[in-house]
Amino acid sequence: MSTPVSKLPATRPEQELEYKKVQKYRSLIELSTWLVPALLLFLGIIAGLHIVAAGEEALGTSDLVPWGLLIAAYVLLAVTCSGLCMISSLGHILHIRKMEIVLQRAILLAIIILIAGFATLATELGHPLRLIYVLFSPNFTSGIWWMGTIYGIYLVALIVELYIQQTGKHNLARIMYIITLILAVAATSNLGSVFGLINARPFWSGPYWSIYILITAIMSGLAVVTVLAWLMQRKERGYRGDAFRSSLKTTSKGLAILLVLTGVLTFWKITTSLYGGIPAKELATLALLKGPLAVPFWLFEIGLGIVVPLVLIIAGRSERLNYNLLAALSSLVGIVFMRYNMVIAGQLVPAGNLDVQQAFEGFANYLPSSSEILVVIGAISFIILAYRIGEYFLKLD
């Protein structure tokens, strides 16, 4: 019997042609991973220039809601930077070998993310030079001044740490790990105090946010490192691929622990706000539970941000790498809305409206403008492009 034509093995020319098609397809994908972020970054720059030129008219903010998406994005990026730094510093100080291969990459990402955060904040201020001017006009009683100053010093320290790592000065590097860890904790807790010290907004007032932001900073850092480790293990083979896979399993376990802690903190924040006897705090919480922020809170912050990642990690038992990736990506989506909800919920209750019965009539309105959204997308695109360039030029192992 003759062999069917479909079952005949491919000839060498056919194999070469198929290989060329695959290589061409991969080259197009690789090119698109550069062009798409570059295009989005360009659109983000245009939107940022429009905000600087047009002022508050280009934003969705108002007198009732003066802090919008760009402030939430700054908090997101600054806190994620701190989380990456704390993971890197603790990994080096505690000699966690399974994570060593990603720790220097975490510092590079922290630097890039913080630069993107500063750019976002400068855009929101309406005049980028104001971000620099504030350093030369100190107000030692201002939490915002301390936040900007500490994060500025922190950025310099991160750059110095990366330089020392690149030059192989290990003794100096050990000192810098401790310094940057202290600065990361100081900067993050101070950022929380910027909200906690605003007594006019009872939803924010108190020591809760400094602790909450510190815990969720580590969670966001672990999520980013998990995604990074997954991408690297797909790219690398042999021992290096195994090292990234081992790191991925370790970070996913840590992420699960932080997800549980975040869930507990969120539960008690909601509970104490509802039953604490402070009307404005109760109203802001109702905005999250069944008001204008209900969908971002329940679907994204709680659902995608905490429940889904935990289920995926438990189902995968940290051994199924794709489950770990999905868990990290899901938690990052939730973290985005977590920061947004935190910033916006505290402003939706006007200072004069303390009537719980009229809660849904008295909420202020806020909807991000297209310019704000494009600036945030541009900031994320900058992070992707800058990291890929750094990965190419720097020795990160």
N, C-alpha and C positions, 0 to 999 in steps of 0.2 A: 504493500500500500504506500502511496506517496504521501509525504507530510503536507498538511494544509499550508497554504501560503502564509496565513496569519501566524502560524506557529514557527515559521522559519526564523533562525537567529538573524539579527541585523548584521549587515555587512559592515566592514570597517569604514567605508565612506559615509554610510548612513549613521554610524555611531559618532563620527567626527562632526557631522552636520547637526545631530541632536545635541552634542556637547556645546557647539558654538551657539545654538539657540538658547540653551540654558545659561551660558555665560553672558549672552547679550541681555537676557531677561534680568539676571542678577545685576548687571551694570546699570540698567535702567532704574532698578529699585534703589541701588546705591546712590545714583545721581539724584533721584527724587527726594531721598532723605537729606540731601543738602539744599536742593532748590526750594522745597516746600517751606522748611523753617526760615530760609532766607527771605522768601516772599512775605511770610507772616511777620517777620521782624521788620521788614520795610513798611508794611501796613501799620504796625504798631508805632513806629517812629513818626509816621505821618499823623496818626491819631494823637500822639503825644504833643506834637508841634501845634496841632489844632487846639488842644486843651490849653497850652501855654498862651496861644494867641487870643482865644475866645474867652478864657477864664471860666467862671462857674456856669456860664451858659452852655458850655459843652459837657457839663456833668449832670448827673441825675440828682445831685444833692440839693439841699435847700436850707433855710434857717432852722427848720425843725430837725433835719437829718444832715448835719454838716459833714459827717464822715461816711464815705461811701465805699464802693468796691475797691478803689485804689488803696485805701487805708487797710481794708481787709487783706488785699494782696500783699501789701508790705508786711503785715503781721505774719501772714502765711510764709513768705520767703525768709524773713528774718528769723523766725522760730525754726524753720526747717534747717537753715544754716547752723543754728545753735545745736540742733539735734545731731546733725552730721558731725560737728566738731566734738560734741560730748562722746559720741560713739567711738570716733577715732582716738581721742585722748584716753578714754577708759580702756579701749582695746590695747593700746600701747602700754599704758601704766600697769594693767593687770595681766599683760602678756597672753592675751587670748589668741592663740596661734591660728585657730580656724578662721579668724577674721583678718589676719595680717595682710592678705593679698588685696583687700579692698580698702584698707584704712587710708592710704595715701590718696587714692581716688576720692575718698569721702572729703578730704581736706580741699582738694581742687574744686569739687562740686560746691562745697561750703563757700569758698571765695566767690565763685561765679554767681551763686544764688544770692549772696548778700549784695553784690554789685547790682544785680537786677532789682533787688528790693529797694536799694537806695535810689535807683533810677525811677522806679515807680513812685516812690514817695516824693521825689523832686518834681515829678510831673504833676502830682496832686496838689503840691504847694503853689503851682501856677508860675513859679519862677525858680528854675533849678539852682541858681546862685544862692537862694535863701538857705538851702541845705548847708552850704559852706559858711555863710554869714553867721549862722546861729552858733557856730563854734567860737567865734570871736566876740560874741556878745552874751557871755554866760549869765544864766540865772540859776543860782544854786538851789533855789527852792522849787524849780520846775522839774517834774518827772520827765517831761518830754526832752528837756535839755540834757538831762543825764542819760536818757535812752540814746539820743543821737551821738553824744560824746563817747559813751562806752562802746557802742557798736562801731564807731569810727576807729577807736583804738583797737578794737577786736579785729577789724578787717586788716589793719596793718600787722597785727600779731599773727594772723593766719597766713598772710603772704610771707612773713619772715619764717614761719614754721615750714611752709612748703619749700622755700629756698634752702633751708638747712637740710631738709630731707633729701633734696636733689643733690646737694653737695656732699652728702654722706657724713655729716658731722653729728654722730650719734649722741655724744655726751650733751651737746647743746640742744639736740632734739628732745631729749628727755626733760630738760628744763622747760622747753616751749610747750610740751604736752600739758604740763601742770599749769602754766600760765594761761594757755588758751582755754583749758577746762574751767579755770576760775572765772575768766572773762565771759565764757559762754553761759555759765550759771548766773553771773551778775547781770549780764545784758538781758537774758531771758526773763529772769524774775523782775528786773526793773521794768521791762516792757509790760509785764502783768500789772505792776503797780501803777502804770500810767492810767489804766482803767480802774484799778481798785481804789485809787485816791480821789476819784470823781464822785463826791458825795451827792451832787445834783442828779446823778443817774443811779438810783438805788440798785438796779439790776447788776451793775458793775461793782458797786462799792463793797469793800471788804478785802480780806487777804486771799480769797478763793482763787482769783484769776492768776496770781503769781505762781501758785502751786500747780494749778491746772495747765497753764501754758508750759511750765517746766516739764511736766509728765508727758504732755502731748508733743512737745518738741522732740523728745527721744523717740516717741512713736513714729512721727513723720520721718525722722532720720533713718530709722530702721526700715520703713517702707521704701524709701528711696534707695537705700543700699541693697535691699532685696531685689528690686527691679534691676539695678546695675549688675549685681552678681549673676542674675539669670541671663542677662544679655551677654555678659562676658563668657559664661560657661558654654553658651551656644557658639561663640566665636572661637574659643580656644579648644585645643585637643590635649590629650595626654595628661601629664601631671598638673599643668596649669588649669585645665578644664576641671579636673577632680578637686583642685583647691578651691575654685570658685563655687563648685557644687556644695562642698563642705561648708563654705561660708554662707551660702544661700540657706542651707538647712538651719544653721545657727541663728541667723538673723530672723528667720520666720518664726522660730520658737520664741525669741525675744519679743517679736511683734505681737504674738498671741498674748503674752503676759501684759504688755502695755495696753492692748485693746481691752482686756478685762479691767485694768485699773482705770482707764478712761471711762468705761461704762459705769463703774461704781461712782466715780467723781460726778459724772453727769446726772446720775440718779439722785444723789444727795443735793446737788445744786438745784434741781427741779423741785425736790421735796421741800427743802428749806425755803425756797422762794415762794412756794404756794402757801405754806403754813407758818411763815415767819411773822405775819401780821404787818407787813409793809406793803401798802396798796400798789405803789408804782412798780415794785419788784414783782408782785403777783401778776399785774397787767402785762409786763414784758414777758413773763413766762407763758402766759396765755397766748401771746402772739406766736410763740414757738409751738405750743401744744395744739391749738385749734384756730389760730389767727392767720395772718398773712404769711407767716414763715413756717406753717405747719408742714407743707410738702418738702421744703428744703431740710427741715429738721427730721421728720419721721422717715422719709424715703431715702435721703442722701446721708445726713449726719449719723443717724442711728442705723438705718438699714444697710446701706452700702459702706458706711464708715466703720461700723462695729460688728453687727450681726453676721453679714455675709463673709467678711474676712475670717472671723472666728470659725464659722462653719467650714469654710474651705480648708483652713489650716488643720482643723481637727479631722476632717474627712481625708485629707492627704497625709496626715500623720508626719508632716514635714519631709516625707520621702518623695512625694509626687511634686516634682519641681514646677510643673505648669500650674498646679493648684496654688503653690506658694506665690507664683507670679500674679495670678488672678487676685489672690488675697491682698497682695501689696498694692496693686493698681486700684482695687475697690476701696481700700482704706485711704489712698491718696485722694480719690474723688470725694470721699466723705470728709476728709480733712479740709479740702477747699471750702466746702459748705459749712463746716464747723467754724472756720474763721469768719466766714461771711455772716453766719447767724450770730456769732458772738458780738461782732461790731454793730450790726444793724438792730438787733433786738433791744439793745440798751437805749436806742434813740427813738423807737417807735411810739413810746409813751410820752406825750408832751408833759412838761413839768407841772402844768396846772390841772391835768386830768388824773384824778385819783379815784374815780368812780368805777368800780369793777363792773357794775351793771351796764355801764355805757362803754365797755371796753372796745367793742368792734366798731363803734361810731367814732371813737376818739383816737384811733391809731393814726400816726403820721404815715405818709406814703413815700416810698422810695423804689425806684426802678433804675438799674444801671444803664447809662447811655451806651450807644454803640462805640463811642470813642473810648470809654472806660474799658469795655470788654476787649477791644482791639489792643489797647496798651498792655493788658494782662496777658493776652495771647502772644504779643510781641515779646514780653519779658520771658515767657516760657520758651519761646523759639530761640531767644538769645542764649538761654542756659544750655539748650541742646547743641547749638552751633559752637559756642565757646568751649564746652566740655569736649566735643569731638576734636576740636583743634588742639586743645591741651593734651588729650590722649595721644595725638599724633606726634607732638613735639617733645613731650616730657617723658621721663622714665618713672613710671608709677608703680613698679614692682619692688 
